[in-house]
Amino acid sequence: MNAVLALEDGTWYRGLAAGAPGETAGEVVFNTSMTGYQEVLTDPSYAGQIVTMTAPLIGNYGVADGDAESQAPHVAGFVMREESAVASNWRADGTLRDYLTRHNIVAIADIDTRALTRVLRSAGVMRGVIATGQVDPEALVAKARAIPKMEGSDLVRGVTCDHPYAWRERAPADGDEAHAEFGIRPRVRASRRLRVAAYDFGVKWNILRRLDAYGCDVHVFPASTPAKALLAVDPDGIFLSNGPGDPAVLHYAIDNVRQLVQAERPMFGICLGHQILGLAVGGSTFKLKFGHRGANHPVKELDSGKVEITSQNHGFAVDPDSLPADVRVTHLNLYDGTVEGFRHTSKPIFSVQYHPEASPGPHDADYLFQQFLESMERR
């Protein structure tokens, strides 16, 4: 079946349908990872986005239930240069096409993703529409121009959990086994089981797996839960998760985190959690031209001078000039100099913009979980 991807600037591409039939719309972005497409598909941070993979062949190792980062895919759509019809991996539960079709994800293949990525790098990410079958590209362009922009969008409410839960009670056993086999062992573990209260803004399961592996009992709360409810479980630490959309419109989350900052419990934020924490301490955020998405982005840790290769997925960043004097930047992106981490100078609070849980991606930044652990142990 034919398919068309149309962008709001009038550009359109004709290819072949590679998933469910139908039509979908979202912000068109690109990811530079060579592997990890299933983790990308199931990362709630991609809600509202049509993801273009820059690697030329996608789907060659199929999909495996143990590699999911959430219950189901969250991308608005998926774009590939070439789709592999064969799943060449003993762990695979099926092909990528079957997976996309089963979860009703509209996808397009057989287009020039290199040309598309050059357009997005030059003009910035754009709204777009994918439609399958016999469609009018110009009509799709008009639809793309009519969908809401990412700026001002609260997408967290659509991906957060409905009720609080304990991770160890909900954790999928097959996922834990897979990551125990293919992951890395923590350098240290807590001297006792530490209690972590985590805000779910769209959390990836591997973050919860890593906290559990380091010796933490994680209690997960919906994004709008009042701060006092988290403090009621008497946590040793607070975790702020990743998630989708514009952080500046999440006033309920910012207000709650601002109260938790005053409670002076150890706090660790990742990605959207990092941005929310930045806003809670008095900073501001801004939208990047085309964002950082991939498993190969260099970040400099300023204290040591070491460079980490990191996994990233974000379209907004914290403005360093807006941060108060008692907050110092700890990590910088070596592509464009944007803030990748900061730490409070007097409170046990820190965060990073990238993903240290390495799913998909390298293990360079796993030490951040150990730092969070040590901060809770000292308390």
HELIX and SHEET records of a PDB file:
HELIX    1   1 TYR A   37  LEU A   41  1                                   5    
HELIX    2   2 PRO A   44  TYR A   46  5                                   3    
HELIX    3   3 ASP A   65  ASP A   67  5                                   3    
HELIX    4   4 LEU A   96  ARG A  102  1                                   7    
HELIX    5   5 THR A  113  ALA A  123  1                                  11    
HELIX    6   6 PRO A  137  ALA A  146  1                                  10    
HELIX    7   7 VAL A  156  GLY A  158  5                                   3    
HELIX    8   8 TRP A  167  ARG A  170  1                                   4    
HELIX    9   9 ALA A  173  PHE A  182  1                                  10    
HELIX   10  10 TRP A  205  ALA A  213  1                                   9    
HELIX   11  11 ALA A  227  LEU A  231  1                                   5    
HELIX   12  12 PRO A  247  VAL A  249  5                                   3    
HELIX   13  13 HIS A  251  ALA A  263  1                                  13    
HELIX   14  14 LEU A  272  ALA A  280  1                                   9    
HELIX   15  15 PRO A  320  SER A  322  5                                   3    
HELIX   16  16 TYR A  367  ARG A  378  1                                  12    
SHEET    1   A 8 ASN A   2  LEU A   7  0                                        
SHEET    2   A 8 TRP A  12  ALA A  17 -1                                        
SHEET    3   A 8 ALA A 107  ALA A 109 -1                                        
SHEET    4   A 8 GLY A  77  VAL A  79  1                                        
SHEET    5   A 8 GLN A  49  MET A  53  1                                        
SHEET    6   A 8 GLU A  23  ASN A  31  1                                        
SHEET    7   A 8 MET A 126  THR A 132 -1                                        
SHEET    8   A 8 ASN A   2  LEU A   7 -1                                        
SHEET    1   B 2 LEU A  57  ILE A  58  0                                        
SHEET    2   B 2 GLU A  82  GLU A  83  1                                        
SHEET    1   C10 TYR A 165  ALA A 166  0                                        
SHEET    2   C10 CYS A 216  PRO A 222 -1                                        
SHEET    3   C10 LEU A 194  ASP A 200  1                                        
SHEET    4   C10 GLY A 237  LEU A 240  1                                        
SHEET    5   C10 MET A 267  ILE A 270  1                                        
SHEET    6   C10 ILE A 349  VAL A 352  1                                        
SHEET    7   C10 VAL A 339  HIS A 344 -1                                        
SHEET    8   C10 VAL A 327  ASN A 333 -1                                        
SHEET    9   C10 THR A 285  GLU A 301 -1                                        
SHEET   10   C10 VAL A 307  VAL A 318 -1                                        
END                                                                             
